[in-house]
Amino acid sequence: MDRSASTAAITMSLPPPDRVLRAVTLCVARDFGLDPADLLARTRGAPRVAFARQVAVYLAHVSFGLSFAAIGRLFHRDRTTVAHACRVIEDRRDDRELDRRLTALERACRRVRVRTGGGGPEASRPAAEAGQ
């Protein structure tokens, strides 16, 4: 298989960005006790909302491979803001509790993404419960 065919196969297996956005915002908002719209607001919001948005941005990049530019468009942010959010969350992964929470959120987001309706019992439980 040549390189272009291999790249095309990988690209076709990636979920559409809007589906990633839906899965990530749903899971993160539920885990943080927020409305998904809070994560997509054009303003920074309260520190809790800003941190939850950073987590969502991080998951979209690390778990689903979206580029900083694509995530920036989805979250109404500049790509440099997305890169900063990813660095902030990555630096905090040394905290075992946050690392466990992020791992559980990754699993929960993947389950939501797989479902055609984007919801279901797994999506309704906070990540801390879903990971146990």
Secondary structure, DSSP 8 states (H G I E B T S, - for coil): --HHHHHHHHHHHS--HHHHHHHHHHHHHHHHT--HHHHH-SS--SHHHHHHHHHHHHHHHHTT---HHHHHHHHT--HHHHHHHHHHHHHHTTSHHHHHHHHHHHHHHHHHHHSSSS-SHHHHS-HHHHT-
